[in-house]
Amino acid sequence: MNLIGKAGTGLGFLVGMLVLVLTTGCASGPEKAQPVPDWLTSAPFDDRYFYAMGISGQTRHVKDAWIQAANRARAELGRTIVSHVSSRDLVISTSKSEYSRQLVEVLSDTELNYTEIIERWYDRYGSYGPAQHYYVLVRMEKKSAAAVLKRLR
């Protein structure tokens, strides 16, 4: 009888602990989606900087997704600058596609520090677009862009 009493107490303790663990784990509830940053719905604009946004889906490593989103933002920044240059009717000595390629190459060289990542956001639940995507906002001073463009001509 003494043995059964000890086993019953141990089993009751184990069941009690299991219930405690399960209810504590569920007490926090599901994570709530974070609000969508303003820069995703309305790109920043000012007289000092060019801005662009890049996106990446999941990759094997989270770091790679952030890098890919930043590189895509820099490529978009290059297209924005080329579009700005073309709209101002500046003379480009090479073809537009070659010029764009050269500019994107320069902007993607993170060692040169022409661009700056100013915001990052992970959309876990698909609040803005596809779920589990990474968004990066980059900017570049217009003065720096002008200096880079002069060297490419």
C-alpha positions as CSV (number, residue, x, y, z in Angstrom):
1,M,0.0,0.0,0.0
2,N,2.8,2.3,0.8
3,L,4.3,1.8,-2.7
4,I,1.0,2.5,-4.4
5,G,0.5,5.7,-2.4
6,K,4.0,7.0,-3.5
7,A,3.4,6.1,-7.1
8,G,0.0,7.8,-7.1
9,T,1.5,11.0,-5.6
10,G,4.3,11.0,-8.2
11,L,1.8,10.5,-11.0
12,G,-0.4,13.3,-9.7
13,F,2.6,15.6,-9.5
14,L,3.6,14.7,-13.1
15,V,0.1,15.4,-14.4
16,G,0.0,18.7,-12.5
17,M,3.3,19.8,-14.0
18,L,2.2,18.8,-17.5
19,V,-1.0,20.9,-17.1
20,L,1.0,23.8,-15.8
21,V,3.5,23.7,-18.7
22,L,0.8,23.4,-21.3
23,T,-1.3,26.3,-19.9
24,T,1.7,28.5,-19.4
25,G,2.9,28.0,-22.9
26,C,-0.5,28.9,-24.3
27,A,-1.1,31.8,-21.9
28,S,0.7,34.3,-24.1
29,G,-1.5,33.6,-27.1
30,P,-0.6,33.9,-30.7
31,E,1.8,36.7,-31.7
32,K,0.2,39.7,-33.2
33,A,1.2,41.1,-36.5
34,Q,3.3,44.2,-36.3
35,P,2.0,47.3,-38.0
36,V,3.2,47.9,-41.6
37,P,5.9,50.6,-41.7
38,D,4.9,53.8,-43.5
39,W,7.8,53.6,-45.8
40,L,6.4,50.5,-47.4
41,T,3.1,52.1,-48.4
42,S,4.5,55.6,-49.2
43,A,8.2,55.9,-50.2
44,P,10.0,58.7,-48.5
45,F,10.9,61.7,-50.6
46,D,13.1,64.7,-49.8
47,D,15.6,67.0,-51.4
48,R,18.6,65.4,-49.8
49,Y,18.3,61.7,-50.5
50,F,17.1,59.1,-53.1
51,Y,15.2,56.2,-51.5
52,A,14.4,52.7,-52.6
53,M,13.0,49.5,-51.1
54,G,14.1,45.9,-51.6
55,I,12.4,42.6,-50.8
56,S,13.5,39.0,-50.2
57,G,11.7,35.8,-49.5
58,Q,13.1,33.2,-47.1
59,T,16.6,31.9,-47.6
60,R,18.5,29.2,-45.8
61,H,19.9,31.7,-43.4
62,V,18.1,34.9,-42.2
63,K,21.3,36.9,-42.8
64,D,21.2,36.0,-46.5
65,A,17.6,37.2,-46.8
66,W,18.5,40.6,-45.3
67,I,21.5,40.8,-47.7
68,Q,19.4,39.9,-50.7
69,A,16.7,42.5,-49.8
70,A,19.4,45.2,-49.4
71,N,21.0,44.3,-52.7
72,R,17.6,44.5,-54.4
73,A,17.0,47.8,-52.8
74,R,20.3,49.1,-54.1
75,A,19.5,47.9,-57.6
76,E,16.2,49.7,-57.4
77,L,18.0,52.8,-56.1
78,G,20.2,52.6,-59.2
79,R,17.1,52.4,-61.5
80,T,15.6,55.4,-59.6
81,I,18.8,57.4,-60.1
82,V,19.0,56.5,-63.8
83,S,15.3,57.4,-64.3
84,H,15.9,60.7,-62.5
85,V,19.0,61.4,-64.8
86,S,17.0,60.5,-67.9
87,S,14.1,62.7,-66.9
88,R,16.4,65.6,-66.6
89,D,17.7,65.1,-70.2
90,L,21.3,64.7,-69.1
91,V,23.7,63.2,-71.7
92,I,24.7,59.6,-71.0
93,S,27.7,58.5,-73.1
94,T,26.9,54.8,-73.0
95,S,23.6,53.0,-73.6
96,K,21.0,53.3,-70.9
97,S,21.2,49.6,-70.0
98,E,25.0,49.6,-69.7
99,Y,24.8,52.8,-67.7
100,S,22.3,51.2,-65.3
101,R,24.4,48.1,-65.0
102,Q,27.5,50.2,-64.1
103,L,25.6,52.3,-61.6
104,V,24.0,49.2,-59.9
105,E,27.4,47.6,-59.7
106,V,28.9,50.7,-58.0
107,L,25.9,51.0,-55.6
108,S,26.1,47.3,-54.7
109,D,29.7,47.7,-53.6
110,T,29.1,48.0,-49.9
111,E,32.7,48.8,-49.2
112,L,32.2,52.2,-50.9
113,N,29.4,53.1,-48.5
114,Y,27.4,55.1,-50.9
115,T,24.2,53.7,-49.7
116,E,22.8,53.4,-46.2
117,I,20.2,50.9,-44.9
118,I,17.9,53.0,-42.7
119,E,15.0,50.6,-42.1
120,R,14.4,46.8,-42.1
121,W,11.1,45.0,-41.5
122,Y,10.2,41.3,-41.4
123,D,6.6,40.5,-42.4
124,R,6.0,37.2,-40.6
125,Y,2.3,37.1,-41.2
126,G,1.8,38.7,-44.6
127,S,0.5,42.0,-43.2
128,Y,1.8,43.8,-46.3
129,G,2.6,41.2,-48.9
130,P,3.6,37.5,-48.9
131,A,4.2,36.1,-45.4
132,Q,7.7,35.6,-44.2
133,H,9.3,38.2,-46.4
134,Y,12.1,40.7,-45.6
135,Y,12.0,44.4,-46.5
136,V,14.8,46.9,-46.5
137,L,14.8,50.7,-47.1
138,V,18.0,52.2,-48.4
139,R,18.9,55.8,-49.2
140,M,21.7,57.7,-50.9
141,E,22.6,61.3,-50.7
142,K,21.9,63.1,-54.0
143,K,25.3,64.7,-53.8
144,S,27.0,61.3,-53.7
145,A,24.8,60.1,-56.6
146,A,25.9,63.1,-58.6
147,A,29.6,62.3,-57.9
148,V,29.1,58.7,-58.9
149,L,27.3,59.7,-62.1
150,K,30.1,62.0,-63.1
151,R,32.7,59.2,-62.8
152,L,30.6,56.9,-64.9
153,R,30.2,59.2,-67.9
